[in-house]
Amino acid sequence: MTSLSDDLQNLTITEDLQLHEPSSKTKHTISPRNPEHNPLYILKNVRKTQNRPAFVAGPMVRYSKLPFRELVRNYNTDIVYTPMILAREFVRNDIARSSDFTTNDKDRCVIVQVGSNNVEDLLKFVEMIHPYVDGIGLNCGCPIKEQVREGIGAALMSEPDLVASMVKAVKEKYGNTVCIETKIRIHPNLDETIAFVKKVEASGVDFITVHGRTKNTRSSQPANWDAIKLIKETVSVPVVANGDCFSLEDAYSIAEHTGVDGVMSARGILSNPALFAGYKKTPWAAVEFFWDLATSYGLPFRIIQHHLSEMLDKVIPRKSLKEMNETTCLIDMIDWFDTHFILKRRGDKGFATATEPSWKINREEAAHI
Ligand SMILES: Cc1cc2nc3c(=O)[nH]c(=O)nc-3n(C[C@H](O)[C@H](O)[C@H](O)COP(=O)(O)O)c2cc1C
């Protein structure tokens, strides 16, 4: 078994990586990956150097796009996931490729999450995407019926041999040049979960994320941190705990309870992207920064609106939130913000630092709009 530093020295960094878009004939280039952005390096090093777990923003369909990833990194998030991308569509469909994944040089450390039910699609997916990401995450937890019916996501929890063969195929082809993770749920029977993680570990997986719920547990029910602890005690690869991290304090409590190497937040970081920097609710500066990122990178209007709705839920009065949610296009929403708030543009000197909204009228008045 090689040590982490050996592993990192053995990483091959490809020069001048290129992504071709056959439809537009546009050629993009992106710089080589930096070994310090390898998720394994982060999971081990953050604990050593900062005496804390690594902070991870989980995959969220529709939401974890490039602007949101950049936003959360500005607030102390170490590892950020893309939404789940279906391998089958990605490898066959040029349009799916450009709509599902965009990246840039600042997008590090990024793990692309993949939904797949077979080795062949997975290998093709990894071949296409690995130069542009720091890790590949195999989704073994998505409970959505359409995916499960196709044998994707949580369906894989009943297919330990298949998961092991998928991980093994990637490791046999790429060795330590590709970091592969599996994001799993727990089984009601913990012995079955333990057998699952042992098999996946033996197949060469680099680390495991455990969402402490079964595929039928609702998100309103608490995540099972004891089960995560048991898994952490069972395997020797790093483990990331997921479920119910809504504040920095939660992140520390989860890490202390389970002994994990990293803590992942999804709903918590969606509503407060500055969670891992210790903010109790979204600071206004994050709202302004998100506006800049979303409009300059070009997120669709409805997604911007959903993000802002989540981020502002605890920040502005309910009535104002409702009004913002009722705007029907980007221009209307910009007008609405311009009417109610003084937005400080970032310019070249970084983003605004305000923690409270800068209302154009005072807050008490605003509460009665
Ligand atoms: C809007 C939304 C989209 C999600 N999309 C994905 C996804 O693409 N892949 C995945 O593995 N989990 C997905 N999840 C599940 C989260 O990653 C996470 O496992 C779950 O929400 C529990 O974490 P939390 O308690 O921090 O929210 C999604 C969750 C939400 C709320």
The ligand as an ORCA input file, in Angstrom:
! r2SCAN-3c Opt
* xyz 0 1
  C     -32.186     20.119     -4.148
  C     -31.394     18.882     -3.854
  C     -30.784     18.199     -4.901
  C     -30.032     17.050     -4.640
  N     -29.371     16.432     -5.659
  C     -28.518     15.395     -5.385
  C     -27.672     14.840     -6.374
  O     -27.628     15.288     -7.526
  N     -26.884     13.789     -6.017
  C     -26.864     13.284     -4.740
  O     -26.104     12.356     -4.444
  N     -27.640     13.809     -3.775
  C     -28.437     14.858     -4.066
  N     -29.171     15.420     -3.070
  C     -29.013     14.896     -1.688
  C     -27.927     15.692     -0.944
  O     -26.684     15.666     -1.598
  C     -27.758     15.158      0.489
  O     -27.328     13.830      0.432
  C     -29.054     15.213      1.290
  O     -29.768     16.410      1.061
  C     -28.746     15.104      2.787
  O     -27.884     16.129      3.188
  P     -28.415     17.424      4.001
  O     -29.099     16.906      5.227
  O     -27.184     18.220      4.266
  O     -29.384     18.119      3.083
  C     -29.932     16.555     -3.312
  C     -30.562     17.249     -2.266
  C     -31.269     18.399     -2.520
  C     -31.914     19.142     -1.369
*
